């Protein structure tokens, strides 16, 4: 399922990226092609200008005055030549500095005359040429200063070498295709990487949700089994008095109490995780809150023979939710008492550092295996795979503690050495 979702993200991203890139490259190529085409037309038009100027006092047609013939043959830039032909397409004159055999010029004139479309292309001697055909004429200036254009019965065909232009366009197209292919490959790799990163938290959340349902079902199954078993025992002994059946009733009460505790923890966790729930942040004395929790747990500590030492800086004022912070402290304190060894040691500290307060509680005991540390705050997680309710826990307390600290903008961590100690530490901003 998640692979298909990732592939959809990947295809969508690649499609959009490809369309944008193709459009950008097409615009670049079109602009370059238009500029080169305009430059070719401009050069052809400039080389097509051949005019005969006659000065005199007579009208056009008279052979009076001086005659000047202007031929545009450029030695710089691309090669070019022109051919003058009559009205039948027969060559009258060849004006060229290009070294080509006579047959090539006749072929050029014949091709251009048979296809009189300007700016058409032709290949001669392995090079590409474009040509323009224009009718020649006389520009006559009479003696009184009037100007006339008199058309002649002959034509000029101008050829321009466009091999380098076409080569430039081809190289540009090849470069764009190559760069486009490389870019698509790079974009595919990057898109796949980020698609995997985007899908990973979704997949993890889905797996955690599945695990949560399975764990919750498992935890509810045990007390329900207790209730059902003892209910059957009561039905089997209906003639007995309530007093004689009190042990079955007490077992049922234990099962219902465990279910109530579990459901209350689940509801508490769901409420804390509700993003729409506003966390109240008011200044309170955290040092006093720690002492309050310690006092409430004093009997349990004495009963288990645990030695408790503490180092609490006085009157540390923190802005947060007093009840939620006390709940976290109580969870961590209860966890330390449960997993401390008999006649063990618990060290508790509260200090202020710069702009944050640091709470730490350390207990001696079995500790937590290194491979289990990353999952300590997961719901229902216990390192004991047999899933027995050691010390009456459900594996929700630490998850609730982490959620509260996260919502308060703090950070909670755990360190442990097997068969030595476990330390939980959380920080809150002042």
HELIX and SHEET records of a PDB file:
HELIX    1   1 UNK A    2  UNK A   47  1                                  46    
HELIX    2   2 UNK A  102  UNK A  114  1                                  13    
HELIX    3   3 UNK A  163  UNK A  236  1                                  74    
HELIX    4   4 UNK A  246  UNK A  273  1                                  28    
HELIX    5   5 UNK A  286  UNK A  296  1                                  11    
HELIX    6   6 UNK A  298  UNK A  303  1                                   6    
HELIX    7   7 UNK A  322  UNK A  339  1                                  18    
HELIX    8   8 UNK A  370  UNK A  375  5                                   6    
HELIX    9   9 UNK A  390  UNK A  392  5                                   3    
HELIX   10  10 UNK A  397  UNK A  407  1                                  11    
SHEET    1   A 4 UNK A  67  UNK A  70  0                                        
SHEET    2   A 4 UNK A  51  UNK A  55 -1                                        
SHEET    3   A 4 UNK A 127  UNK A 141  1                                        
SHEET    4   A 4 UNK A 120  UNK A 124 -1                                        
SHEET    1   B 6 UNK A  67  UNK A  70  0                                        
SHEET    2   B 6 UNK A  51  UNK A  55 -1                                        
SHEET    3   B 6 UNK A 127  UNK A 141  1                                        
SHEET    4   B 6 UNK A 147  UNK A 161 -1                                        
SHEET    5   B 6 UNK A  80  UNK A  86 -1                                        
SHEET    6   B 6 UNK A  91  UNK A  96 -1                                        
SHEET    1   C 2 UNK A 282  UNK A 285  0                                        
SHEET    2   C 2 UNK A 317  UNK A 320 -1                                        
SHEET    1   D 5 UNK A 307  UNK A 312  0                                        
SHEET    2   D 5 UNK A 345  UNK A 353  1                                        
SHEET    3   D 5 UNK A 356  UNK A 364 -1                                        
SHEET    4   D 5 UNK A 421  UNK A 429 -1                                        
SHEET    5   D 5 UNK A 411  UNK A 417 -1                                        
END                                                                             
